[in-house]
Amino acid sequence: MAGQTWRVLRPLALLLFILVEVFVAEGIGLSIAVALAATAAAGAALVACALILSRSVPRVPPTRIRTALRDREQRTALLTLYPGDAVSTGTPAGAALGRPDPKPYLRAGDVVELEIEGLGRRRQVLKGA
């Protein structure tokens, strides 16, 4: 499969893990969703996840994840992906500076919980550097 484009990989029903960072305008903080996608041709449903901080963070609806997947497909239509390539969807430095206090940055003591419906849940308590 080396050297295949994103558009070619999707119909082959490979599992693609995409990290999507979503700032929720009316929410408190940053939410990260992980999308697990099988073949788009078969219309497979995405399995939405939520990253829950020690403060309340809204769940990301699957429609937002599907949009992000389509965006990623369009942006990489001419890009060749190889095994081990990573697709980063990070935000620029200072992206939350305009947000009201308290800022939505991760801090020591925050509890990060990632859940993939039907697969399981992972919990992590952050420690200071």
MOQUIUR-V125277 format. One record per pair of residues at least 6 apart in sequence whose C-alpha atoms are under 7 Angstrom apart, sorted by the first residue. I is the first residue (numbers start at 1). J is the second residue. Records with the same first field share a line. If there is no record, write none. Layout:
I->J + J
This chain:
2->82 + 83
3->80 + 81 + 82
4->80 + 81
5->77 + 79 + 80 + 81
6->73 + 76 + 77 + 81
7->73 + 77
10->39 + 40
11->39 + 40 + 41
12->39
13->38 + 39
14->38
15->36 + 37 + 38
16->36 + 37
17->34 + 35 + 36
18->34 + 35
19->32 + 33 + 34 + 89
20->32 + 33 + 34 + 89
21->31 + 32 + 33 + 89 + 90
22->30 + 31 + 32
23->29 + 30 + 31
24->30
27->57 + 58
28->56 + 57 + 104
29->57 + 104
30->104
31->50 + 51 + 57
32->50 + 51
33->48 + 49 + 50 + 51 + 60
34->48 + 49
35->46 + 47 + 48 + 65
36->46 + 47
37->46
38->44
46->62
47->116 + 117
48->62 + 116 + 117
49->114 + 115 + 116 + 117
50->59 + 60 + 114 + 115
51->112 + 113 + 114
52->112 + 113 + 114
53->110 + 111 + 112 + 113
54->110 + 111
96->103
107->126
108->126 + 127 + 128
109->125 + 126 + 127
110->125 + 126
111->124 + 125 + 126
112->123 + 124 + 125
113->121 + 122 + 123 + 124
114->121 + 122 + 123
115->121 + 122
